[in-house]
Amino acid sequence: MWFLRRLAAKHGLAVMVVGLLASGCTLATVRPLDPTSGKPIIGNESEQFNATTLAAELWEGQLIPALQTSASPIATVLESLKQNITSASEKYGHRPGNEQPYSFFVTGSGKVLSVNTESRAGLAQIDINDDGKADVTLAVGPVIRGTALRDASPFIDFNHFTNQMEYAAVSNQLNALANSNVLTPIGDIHSLEGKNITFYGAFTLGSSVDADKVIITPAILTVGQ
């Protein structure tokens, strides 16, 4: 019900959700916001926006399950984009607005050819078809750029937020979770070099589908031999 609270707040209202155990229904009560503090008059701190908490809820409750059930094979997506970028984007991708680029939930396996951490936004080159050449790039942090995880998620709608800052904050926190939950536990990220990995993640379509342009933000990463 977080989105009801945010939508109400966007229009100067607050929503208090009360579970009706007897009927199994949910009652949403709309209350005004304090004009000075901007907080609900009921004074419930839990009604206030918290990007860290919301991102964690989205990660566990919706993002990971969505990736596991609806991510498309990266090889299929790339080949389809090369054939017809418009139809492939509409079939496999999602975008938060008509003027925004498409983002994609994808999964795949491949060999890590190299890891470059000269920048804090580290990148790894991945060979997914065993030809010895990089086909995609994986973001390996610790800084993760872009908004792919947020923008590929059909359940995250800008209209559920009060402003652009909140919307951006959730994206930043999702990227932070990708680093802390997926990449940091690996330890030395250079240890990935030469190993086979399986990933679930998202990328935003840029100017081309070249290997260095398709940068996948991982949300699930399994490291093999």
Secondary structure, 3 states (H helix, E strand, C coil): CHHHHHHHHHCCEEEEEEEECCCCEEEEEEEEECCCCCCECCCCHHHCCCHHHHHHHHHHHHHHHHHHHHCEEHHHHHHHHHHCHHHHHHHHEECCCCCCCCEEEEEEEEEEEEEECCCCEEEEEEECCCCCCCCEEEEEEECCCCCHHHHCCCCCCHHHCCCHHHHHHHHHHHHHHHHHHHHHHHCCHHHHCCCEEEEEEEEECCCCCCCCCCEEEEEEEEECC
